[in-house]
Every structure is written in C-alpha cells, then in structure tokens.
C-alpha cells in the first residue's frame, strides 16, 4: 500500500495526527469532503480580515508543551477573550461572571456583599427544591439556580441557553453546567489558562504547517468510494461521524449546529469587541462576532475602513448541515457507546476528534489527544 495512514478529515485532529506521523517518517494521505483544509477552524480572508468561517476559535491552554508545539509551527498573538453579553434589559454585562458583572447587576463593589447576595439566592433555590422533596438538581435550571442564584440565571443564562439548545432549561440535563465559575475580582479574561491567543495570520497557517509533508485531497467524500480509499493505507484514522462510519446501524446521533450570516460593513469598528452574546429570546441569533478584533488591537482597527461581522444562529442539525455540538444526553450517550464498542474491535482503524468520539473538545486538548493517540501506536 502506498501510504502508512489514511486520515479521513483535514481538521485540527487529523492534521495534528498527520504531523506526528510524518515527523516519524511515515507517509500520510489526508482526505476531506470540504473544499478546504482546517475543518471548523478554517479562516476565509474577506476585505483583508481573517474571518473565522465556522465561529470564533480562541486557542487557550495551561499546558506549556501544547503551547510550545503550536508556536513552533506559527507564532500566536496576545488576543485575550473578554466577551460581553447584551441582556434582555438592553444593558451590556461583562463575561465571565465577575465583579464587573455584579457591579453592573447590583451596583455593588464589595466582594463580601456580592457573596452574601449570591449565597442568599442560592439558599433560596435549594430550599425550594427541598420543599418539593428534591435533594439533587434534576435539570439545568435547578442546577444553575443552585450555583449562581436567580438574578444571574434569569438575565444571562436562561434565554441564551434555550436558544443554544432549542430546548427549555427544565428539559436539559443538569450535568451540562455542573460548574458556573464566579469570580469575585474585576477580571474580564474569560479563560484561566496560562496561555491564550490566535495564530498570526489566522488558523490556516497552523493547519498548513501541520499538514506539511502529507498528501492532501479535498472535495472528496470517503463514503463515495470507501473500499478504494481504505485500500490506500495500512491503517486509517477516521475523524468523521462515528454513526455514519457504521452506516447508522443503531440509529443516528443527534447534534446541534450553527448557521452563520456574515456581512461586510462600511465602518471600521462595529461593536468594539470580538464577541458579544445576545441573551434575549427576542433576538434570534446567539452572538455577533466582529472578526477583525481577533488580530487587530487598539486604534489599529481604524486602519481598515471596513469590518466583517457574523451572526450565529443555533439550530438543530439536519442532513446537509455541519454537525457542531454533540447532544450528550442519556439517550445519545447510550447510542454512542454502542458505536464505540464496534470501534474498539477495529485493529487497524483509529477514531478521534469531536465527531468520532461524540464529545465537544477545546482545541488544545484536541491537539494533545491526537498526539497521544499517535504515540500509542
């Protein structure tokens, strides 16, 4: 066979695996059904701005090895994720929930008094549950109320979450938000990680660097000629949907997806921030991304007289759409485990990534897992 590995999927997981394999002297063929490399981290240059075509991707990690790995391929800038939320009351609130948020909510600057407000609301939620004979949160709403209280939940979580998932919070499992971080400092940095940024020039140079030395074929559907592609290599890494790989024999897994409306505006600065969440149910989209702020800082945003914004609409996945988020409820998780049992019996086929493992990943753990998977071969 001409190749050591056939890698189905030119996204971040497949590209990282290919990089490790080629660095070890192995020959890889990478195929992807899309017309571009990079999967969901692909960037499209519009008006001189690197547009995150499939939504905002901010790289963050506390693992120095992973940070060094990606920076050895392409330098990263100093972007810090500090999103805002436009709430149903028409006001902007800082995210994550921190002293700036609480001051905007209650006009309170003293962290001790803020703790008292939140703890009183948490106790009230817990007491209501106990009065109903409930000892553990049964759904996302009860979980959120016991973590942050009613003010934060009603204004900044409830309607936004229901838009994201297309379900009422009382119908969503509690484990989705086992933790809701509260910061009692004036710190708008969304992540706690030691390292954070965007590749200089967008994510395409990173993927191109990872795929250097591999043969890449795009606009190619693995399932249209499955036998042919599998016979090109000794082993295969599959990063697509695991249920599709097995012909949906047990049924189809559910996903949520995102639809984007992107437009070029004749203004250098539309919203003054890379990401603003819209938490009101009356607004159909979940957030607005202004892409230039990922790589252009301070007054340099005015160097380009135009800007590009994307509005994100969360929706149920249907055939022909890109699957984004696994719906990890009990039904789907049980179905995935049946497919996983089949995958475990494949001696020469590896499965990895968000779709193959039916699990949402941040980028840094995804890279670490891909490298770990190769080292285990």
C-alpha positions in Angstrom: 0.0 0.0 0.0 1.4 3.4 -0.9 0.6 5.1 2.5 1.1 4.2 6.1 -2.0 6.2 7.2 -5.2 7.3 5.5 -6.6 10.2 7.5 -10.2 11.0 6.9 -10.7 14.6 7.9 -8.3 17.6 7.4 -9.4 19.3 10.6 -7.3 20.0 13.7 -7.3 16.5 15.0 -6.4 14.8 11.7 -3.8 17.5 10.8 -2.1 17.1 14.2 -2.0 13.3 13.8 -0.6 13.7 10.3 2.1 16.0 11.6 3.2 13.5 14.2 3.2 10.6 11.7 5.2 12.5 9.0 7.7 13.6 11.7 8.2 10.0 12.4 9.0 9.2 8.8 5.5 7.8 7.9 3.6 8.6 4.8 0.1 10.1 5.2 -2.8 10.7 2.8 -5.3 13.1 4.2 -8.8 13.5 2.5 -11.7 15.8 3.3 -15.1 16.3 1.9 -14.9 20.1 2.2 -13.1 22.2 -0.4 -10.6 23.5 2.2 -8.3 22.2 5.0 -8.8 23.1 8.7 -12.3 21.8 9.3 -14.1 24.2 11.6 -11.0 26.4 12.3 -10.7 27.4 8.7 -10.4 31.1 8.1 -11.6 33.0 4.9 -9.9 36.3 4.1 -12.5 38.9 3.4 -11.6 42.6 3.0 -8.1 41.8 4.4 -9.7 40.3 7.6 -9.3 36.7 8.6 -12.9 35.6 9.1 -13.5 32.5 11.4 -15.8 30.9 8.9 -17.3 28.4 11.4 -17.4 30.6 14.5 -14.9 32.1 16.9 -12.0 29.9 17.8 -9.7 31.2 20.6 -6.8 29.0 21.5 -6.1 28.6 25.2 -4.2 26.2 27.4 -2.2 25.8 30.6 -0.1 23.0 29.1 3.3 24.5 28.2 4.1 21.5 25.9 1.0 22.1 23.8 1.6 25.9 23.7 5.2 25.3 22.5 4.0 22.7 19.9 1.7 25.1 18.2 4.0 28.2 18.5 6.8 26.2 16.9 4.6 26.0 13.8 3.3 29.5 13.7 3.5 32.4 16.2 0.4 33.3 18.2 -0.7 36.9 19.1 -1.8 38.1 22.5 -5.6 38.1 22.0 -7.5 37.8 25.3 -11.1 36.6 25.2 -13.3 39.1 27.0 -16.8 38.7 25.7 -19.8 40.8 26.6 -23.5 39.9 27.0 -26.3 42.1 25.7 -29.1 41.2 28.1 -32.9 41.4 27.8 -32.8 44.6 29.8 -30.8 46.3 27.0 -27.6 46.6 29.0 -24.2 45.1 28.4 -22.6 42.8 31.0 -19.1 41.5 31.3 -18.4 37.8 30.9 -17.4 35.6 32.6 -19.4 36.4 35.8 -17.1 38.6 37.8 -17.1 41.7 39.9 -17.7 43.9 36.8 -20.8 41.8 36.1 -22.0 42.0 39.6 -21.5 45.8 39.8 -23.5 46.1 36.6 -26.2 44.0 38.1 -26.5 45.4 41.6 -24.2 48.4 41.8 -22.2 46.6 44.4 -18.4 46.9 44.6 -17.7 45.0 47.7 -16.9 41.3 47.0 -18.1 40.3 50.5 -21.5 41.8 49.9 -21.8 40.2 46.5 -21.1 36.8 48.0 -23.9 37.4 50.5 -26.3 38.3 47.7 -25.5 35.3 45.6 -25.4 32.9 48.6 -28.8 34.1 49.7 -30.3 33.4 46.3 -28.6 30.0 46.1 -30.0 29.0 49.5 -33.5 30.2 48.4 -33.2 27.9 45.3 -32.0 24.9 47.4 -34.8 25.4 50.0 -37.4 25.4 47.2 -36.1 22.1 45.9 -36.0 20.6 49.3 -39.6 21.7 49.9 -40.5 19.7 46.8 -38.6 16.7 48.2 -35.7 17.1 45.7 -32.1 16.7 47.0 -30.2 17.0 43.7 -30.8 19.3 40.7 -33.0 17.4 38.2 -32.3 19.7 35.3 -30.2 22.6 34.0 -32.5 25.3 35.5 -32.3 23.8 39.0 -28.6 23.3 38.7 -28.0 26.9 37.6 -30.1 28.4 40.3 -28.2 26.5 43.0 -24.9 27.7 41.5 -25.5 31.4 40.8 -29.0 32.4 42.0 -31.9 33.8 40.1 -30.6 37.2 39.0 -27.7 35.9 37.0 -29.6 33.0 35.8 -32.7 34.9 34.6 -30.8 37.7 32.9 -27.7 36.0 31.4 -28.2 32.2 31.3 -31.8 31.1 30.8 -32.9 32.5 27.4 -29.4 32.3 25.9 -29.1 28.6 26.8 -32.6 27.8 25.5 -31.6 29.4 22.2 -28.4 27.4 22.1 -30.0 24.1 22.7 -33.5 24.6 21.3 -35.0 23.2 24.5 -36.2 24.6 27.8 -33.7 24.7 30.6 -36.1 22.4 32.6 -35.7 19.8 29.8 -31.9 19.9 29.7 -29.7 17.7 31.9 -28.1 19.3 34.9 -24.6 18.0 34.0 -24.3 20.5 31.1 -23.4 23.2 33.7 -22.0 21.3 36.7 -19.8 24.3 37.2 -20.6 28.0 36.6 -17.4 29.9 37.6 -18.0 33.0 39.7 -15.1 35.4 40.1 -15.0 37.9 42.9 -12.4 40.0 41.2 -12.6 42.6 38.4 -11.2 40.3 35.8 -12.8 40.0 32.3 -10.4 37.4 31.0 -12.8 34.5 30.0 -10.1 31.8 30.5 -8.0 31.0 33.5 -5.3 29.4 31.3 -1.7 30.5 31.3 -1.5 30.8 27.5 -4.0 32.3 25.1 -4.1 33.8 21.6 -4.8 33.5 17.9 -2.3 32.3 15.3 -0.8 35.3 13.5 -2.5 35.3 10.1 -5.4 33.1 11.3 -5.6 29.4 11.7 -4.8 28.4 8.1 -1.0 28.8 8.5 -1.3 26.5 11.5 -3.1 23.8 9.6 -0.8 24.2 6.6 2.2 23.7 8.9 0.7 20.6 10.5 -0.1 19.1 7.1 3.3 19.8 5.6 4.7 16.5 4.2 1.3 14.9 3.8 -0.6 14.4 0.6 -4.0 16.1 0.8 -7.0 15.5 -1.4 -10.1 17.9 -0.9 -13.6 17.8 -2.2 -13.6 14.1 -1.6 -16.2 12.0 0.2 -14.7 9.0 1.8 -18.1 7.1 1.7 -18.5 7.6 -2.0 -15.6 5.2 -2.7 -14.9 3.7 0.7 -13.1 0.5 -0.4 -10.8 2.3 -2.7 -9.7 4.8 0.0 -9.2 2.2 2.7 -7.0 0.2 0.4 -4.5 3.0 0.0 -3.0 2.7 3.5 -2.0 0.1 6.2 -4.0 1.9 8.8 -6.7 4.6 9.0 -7.6 7.5 11.3 -11.3 8.4 11.0 -12.4 11.8 12.4 -15.9 12.0 11.0 -19.2 10.9 12.5 -18.9 7.5 14.1 -22.5 6.6 13.4 -22.1 7.4 9.7 -19.0 5.2 9.6 -21.1 2.2 10.7 -23.9 3.0 8.3 -26.2 4.3 11.2 -26.9 0.7 12.0 -28.1 1.5 15.5 -29.7 4.9 14.6 -28.4 8.4 14.2 -26.8 10.5 16.9 -28.2 14.0 17.5 -26.3 17.2 17.1 -26.7 20.9 17.4 -25.3 23.1 14.6 -24.8 26.8 13.9 -25.9 28.8 10.9 -23.9 32.0 10.1 -24.9 35.2 8.5 -21.8 37.1 7.5 -21.7 40.6 6.1 -19.2 43.3 5.2 -19.9 46.7 6.8 -18.7 50.1 5.7 -17.4 51.0 9.1 -14.0 50.4 10.7 -15.5 49.4 14.1 -19.0 47.9 14.5 -19.2 46.8 18.1 -15.8 47.4 19.7 -15.3 43.8 20.8 -14.7 40.4 19.1 -17.7 38.6 20.7 -21.0 39.9 22.1 -23.6 37.3 23.2 -27.2 38.2 22.9 -29.0 36.6 25.7 -32.6 37.7 25.0 -35.0 35.2 23.5 -36.4 38.0 21.3 -33.1 38.2 19.4 -32.9 35.2 17.1 -29.1 34.9 17.0 -27.0 33.9 19.9 -24.0 36.1 19.3 -22.3 38.6 17.0 -18.6 38.2 16.1 -16.6 41.1 14.7 -13.6 39.2 13.3 -11.0 42.0 12.9 -10.7 42.3 16.8 -9.1 38.8 16.9 -6.0 40.2 15.3 -6.2 44.0 15.3 -5.8 45.8 18.6 -6.3 49.4 19.8 -6.6 52.1 17.2 -5.2 49.9 14.5 -8.8 48.7 13.9 -9.3 52.0 12.1 -6.5 51.2 9.6 -9.1 49.2 7.7 -12.2 51.3 6.9 -14.4 48.2 6.6 -15.2 45.4 9.0 -16.8 41.9 8.8 -19.4 40.6 11.3 -21.1 37.2 11.6 -24.3 36.5 13.4 -24.7 33.0 14.8 -28.0 31.1 14.8 -28.1 27.9 16.9 -30.3 25.2 15.4 -31.0 21.5 15.3 -28.7 19.6 12.9 -30.3 18.1 9.8 -28.7 16.3 6.8 -26.5 18.6 4.7 -25.5 20.8 7.6 -22.2 20.7 9.5 -22.7 18.9 12.9 -21.2 21.1 15.6 -22.1 20.0 19.1 -23.0 16.5 20.3 -26.1 16.3 22.4 -24.7 14.4 25.3 -27.9 13.4 27.0 -28.5 9.8 28.2 -30.2 8.6 25.1 -27.4 9.8 22.7 -24.6 8.8 25.1 -26.0 5.2 25.3 -26.2 5.1 21.5 -22.7 6.4 21.1 -21.4 3.7 23.5 -22.8 1.0 21.1 -20.9 2.5 18.2 -17.8 2.9 20.4 -17.9 -0.9 21.2 -17.7 -1.6 17.5 -14.8 0.9 17.0 -12.9 -0.9 19.8 -12.9 -4.0 17.7 -11.1 -2.4 14.8 -7.4 -3.3 14.9 -6.3 -1.1 12.0 -8.7 1.8 12.3 -8.4 4.7 14.8 -11.2 7.0 15.8 -10.5 10.5 17.1 -11.9 14.0 17.4 -15.2 15.7 18.2 -17.4 13.7 15.8 -15.7 10.3 16.1 -15.7 10.5 19.9 -19.1 12.3 20.1 -17.6 14.8 22.5 -17.0 18.5 22.5 -13.4 19.5 22.7 -11.5 22.7 23.1 -8.6 23.0 20.6 -5.7 22.4 23.0 -7.0 19.1 24.5 -7.8 18.0 21.0 -4.2 18.5 19.9 -2.9 16.8 23.0 -5.2 13.8 22.4 -4.2 13.5 18.7 -0.5 13.4 19.7 -1.2 10.9 22.5 -3.1 8.7 20.1 -0.2 8.6 17.6 2.3 7.9 20.4 0.2 4.9 21.5 0.6 3.2 18.1 
